[in-house]
Amino acid sequence: MIHLRNKETGESLGEITEAQLQFLIDHLVEEFEEDTDYYLNRTTLDMLKKEGLDDALLKCLEDAFGEREHCTLNAFLDFWNAT
C-alpha cells in the first residue's frame, strides 16, 4: 500500500495506487532519485488536471490543500500492511 500524507501537518490523505504515484513521479520534480516529497501549489494542481489527473487522486490533493495555496506531500510504502 502506498500512503499519501501532508508532510506539513502529518495528516493522512489516504492510499494511492502505483499508477497514481507514477503519475506524480512523471509530472512533478524530484530532487533526487529516492525523493518522495512533492511540493504543490494551485498552479501545479491545475496543470496536473490538464495532464489527466484522475478524480480519486485529485480529491486527495485538494484535501491536502485545504484553504492553503500550497502544500508538501509525502508518499510512502506501508511495509507492515503490504499485501
Steps between C-alpha positions, in 0.01 A plus 500: 500500500619848416390769742483869423543746785516875540861541608434836665215383725563124514139444392437176312335561163435134431638231277597541138572244231834435337361660183404815692845518659658456158286789370642723775854381430458564128356850542673645806861584577702259710815649649672161511419143391341382826316828563143444618414859595297705255438874529176613337333834451163579340662564160665158511168339592335665197781368278455148639126518423578589139748211482232247596504483880237245603209596725609296803850649506356846434285469814805396707697797373216747550458370857872562557463865402204584716492881496875531437657601169771232518587175676774241520404136465685185592432159348617192686459125483336334799712187539301378801172481312626422149325212331 
